[in-house]
Amino acid sequence: MAYAWGSLLTAVRTGAPAYHTVFGRPFWEDLQAHPDIAASFDALMGPPGHGTPDPEVLVTGGWESVRTVVDVGGGTGSLLAEILRARPAVRGTLVDLPATVARSGEVFEAAGVAGRVTTVGQSFFDPLPASADLYLLKSVLADWPDREALAILTRCADAARPSGRVVVLNGVSPDESSGPSPELLMMVLVGGKDRGLSEFRELARAAALEVRAAERQPSGRFVVECGPTS
Ligand SMILES: C[S@@+](CC[C@H](N)C(=O)[O-])C[C@H]1O[C@@H](n2cnc3c(N)ncnc32)[C@H](O)[C@@H]1O
């Protein structure tokens, strides 16, 4: 990864991810092909690197109407495992690339929730498991330029029930903060960016989603809750 920093200037000038320029293929493809790099990325994203994820992902509450959760680009499942551990009546589906979901088994076993989880190794640019009550996108959208971020949101909107919700955790910032911070590492690795709430609202609208609520949680995480446009 350190080599990619050498192309930072190109990344800033062109918006193209430097990792792809340096290594000849996208960061995510490289992770799938190299278990050693993937393992170090897992450690960066999941416990103990980031602590235990907060399972309180809803802004407007209403967990009693949530029976099914799909964590889209959910990595090796650390957030989904915590949600299922906290909510014994909920079932979950983890969607991520095949080599990543293949590493999730021990996370769900350790949390004692493996019996309530389905894992799906697929791209989130393909149709998602349909009709869940809740679709989660944690630390996913900031990895992608607008065209791809819109495609991911559209897949969530298409898959959700009319009463379903799409919840975005990380990657969107309140407008009143000092503006979307340049996430240099993500720009260098994958060409993505953080978005202000107004900018995100427009992107969501284009995906037939409307922002229903947004708040900064005690953990510092900024959460945006969306529903299908009525
Ligand atoms: C920054 S990580 C976030 C993981 C997890 N949501 C978390 O917060 O720990 C982004 C995730 O997107 C996944 N990903 C990248 N491209 C994908 C694709 N085309 N389809 C599905 N998942 C993808 C990666 O494998 C990775 O697990």
The ligand as a Gaussian input file, in Angstrom:
#p B3LYP/6-31G(d) Opt

LIG

0 1
 C      -13.924000      -0.274000       3.727000
 S      -14.503000      -1.925000       3.712000
 C      -15.869000      -1.851000       4.840000
 C      -16.208000      -3.192000       5.403000
 C      -17.306000      -3.151000       6.491000
 N      -18.542000      -2.591000       6.012000
 C      -16.796000      -2.395000       7.711000
 O      -17.220000      -1.276000       7.932000
 O      -15.931000      -2.951000       8.392000
 C      -15.281000      -2.042000       2.135000
 C      -15.810000      -3.429000       1.794000
 O      -16.375000      -3.399000       0.488000
 C      -16.096000      -4.663000      -0.102000
 N      -16.217000      -4.568000      -1.558000
 C      -15.407000      -3.902000      -2.423000
 N      -15.876000      -4.050000      -3.672000
 C      -17.005000      -4.807000      -3.590000
 C      -17.940000      -5.277000      -4.546000
 N      -17.834000      -4.995000      -5.838000
 N      -18.989000      -6.030000      -4.097000
 C      -19.119000      -6.331000      -2.788000
 N      -18.264000      -5.894000      -1.824000
 C      -17.215000      -5.147000      -2.233000
 C      -14.707000      -4.977000       0.362000
 O      -14.399000      -6.347000       0.221000
 C      -14.754000      -4.503000       1.813000
 O      -15.140000      -5.546000       2.671000

